[in-house]
Amino acid sequence: MSYQSLSNSLYNPSSTVGTSGTSLTLSDTTQSTSTETGALIVSGGSGIAKNLYVGGNIVATGTVTSGGGGSGLTRLSYLSSVGSSTSVTFDNTVITASYKRIEIVFQGISADATATLRMRLSGDNGSTPSSYFTIRSSQAASSQNRGRLTIDNCDSASANREVCSDLDEDGNIICGNINVTSGVIDWLELSPSTGNFDGGTVSIYGWN
């Protein structure tokens, strides 16, 4: 295998790059927090002919599709900072279509007081929101969380929506149901139970 195509900043055969047969191994464990950080940085695109396994979170700032483009996962919105607001709302200007599943990816989400994180849903753009559902148990002020929240059965006019969250810092997964009878989900609100958000990014995706 030739290393000529690897940049000088990446190629360090004494510590970070090795081969096994025709495989390329990087032993550097640098975490990625942007397109310009991590153990492997690629300036152009990437084509992968076979399976891809990811052990951490997937964060995309563009549209993610599968199956040739007609269906799949579509990024609906990305908030680079939740700021210092008491809540974050995605309404029918963001959730503009009917989706089987809505997914939210959190990076470094936190609140300025000891609080749980919670969510409400609606099928009539927030006119009659559901009761609050806890997506993260109570944690200290400024405790940062990373993880994913999934909401299934979003395309039903009246049904229990199945919710699962892995935001708890102790590794627990919180799952349950939110009953929404007002229509297909087109509104979602996130909020701390006390105080304000004080940092973190939020991405929302629709899946069909």
N, C-alpha and C positions, 0 to 999 in steps of 0.2 A: 504493500500500500504506500502511495506517495503522500507526503504531507505538504506538497508545494502549494496546494489550494488553501491551506489554513493560514490565517494572518499571523504575524509575529506576536501580536499581543495574546493570542490564544495558544499558540503552539509552544509548549514547554515540556519536552519529552522526559525531562528528569523527574517531573513531579505530577503533571496533570493529564498527560495523554499517553495511552498505551493501546496495544492491539492484541487481539486474540483471534488467530486465523485472519479473517477479513473484517472483523468487528472493530469499531473505534470506541474506546472507553475514556471518559473524562472523570478523573477522581476529584476534581474541584467541586466543593459543595456550596458554592456561593448562591444564595437565594436570589431569585429574580423579582424585582419590584417595578420594572418598566421594560420597554423594548431595548433599552441600552444597558441593562444590568443582568447578571447571572453568570453561570459557568460557561454557557455557550451563547454567543451573540451573533446573529445573522442579519446582515444589512439588507439582503434581498428576500425573496419568497422562499418557501420550502415545499418540496413535493415528496410525499411519502407513499410508497406503493403498497405497504402492508399495514398491519395493526399498529396503533399507537396507544401506549399505556401511560397515564399521568398519575403520579402519586399525590400531587397537591391540587390547589385550585387552578381553574382555567379562567383567565380574565381577558376579554376581547373588547376592543374599542370600535370594532366594526361589526358587520353582520356575519353570523355564523349559520350556515345552512348545511343540510345533509341530503342524500338521495338525489343528487343532481340539480337541486335548487328549488323545486316546487314546494317542498315542505321542509321542516326541520326547526332549528333554533334561530330566532331572530332577535338581535339586540334592539330593545325598544327605547332605552334611555340609559345614560351614564352620568352620574353626579360625581364630579371630581372632588367635591367637598360637601358634606351635609351642613356645614356652617354651624351656627349656634341657634338653630331653630328648635321649637318645641315639638315639631313633627315634620315628616317628609311625606308628601302625597304624590301619587301617580294617578292621574285622572284619565278620562276618555280621550284626551288629546294625546296621551302616551299609549294607552292600551286601546288602540283603534280598531282591533279586530277580535274575533272570538278565538281563544287559545285553549287547547286541552290542558296545558300546564303552564304556569307562570313560575319562573325561577328568579331569585334575587341573590346576587353574590355580594358579600360584604368584605371590605378590606379595612381593618383598623377602626371599625365603628365603635364609638364610645359616647358616654354621657358625662355631664359635669357634676352629677350627684349619684349617690348609691341608688340604683334603680334596676327594675326589670326592663327588658325591651319587649314591646308588644305590637300587635298588628290588628287592623280592622279591614274588612272587605265590604264591597257593595256591588250590586248589579244595576244601580240607577245613578251612577256618577256621584255617590256619596250622600244622596238624599236620605236614605235609610241604611246607615252603616250597621254592620254586625256588631256583636259584643267583642270586647278585646280578647285576643289570644296571645298568651305569653310565648315569645320565641327565644328568650334568653332569661335565665333565672337571675335573681338580684346579684349585682356585682358592684364593687367599689367604684367611686368616681374615677373617670379617665381610664378604666380598664378597657383595653382594646381587644376587639374580637374579629376573627376572620372566619368565614364559613359561608354556608349556602342555605337558603330557605326555598322549599318547593311547595307549590299549591296545585293540587290536581282537581279534576272535575270542574275546571273554570268555565267550560263551554256549555254547561247545563243551565237551563233557565231557573231551576229550583232544585237545590241538592245540598247535601253535606260536602264541603270542600275539604279534601284530605291535605293536612299541612304537616311538614316535617322540617325541623331546623337543627343544625349542628353547631350553633353559635356558642354553646356553653363552654367556658374555658376548662371545665373538668372533663370534657369529652363526651358528656351525655347528649343523646339525641332526643329532642322533644317532638312528639308526634300527637296529633289529635284531629278533631273535626271542627269546622266553622260552618254553621248552618246559614246559608244565604238564599232567600226565596225571591229576591227582587229582580233576578235576571242573570244573564251571562256576566261574569266578572269584568268590570270596566273601571274600577276604582280601588285603590289600595293605599292605606295610610300606615306609616311606621312612626312610633314615638316611644320615648322613655317614660316610665310611670311617674317619675319626678324629675324636675329640672329640664335641661335642654341637651340636645346633641352638642358635642364639642369637637368632633373630628371623624374622619373616615370617608370612604368612597362607597357608592352603591351603584350596582348595575342591575337592570331588570331585563329579562328575556321572556319571550313568548314561544311556546313549543306546540307544534301540530304534527 
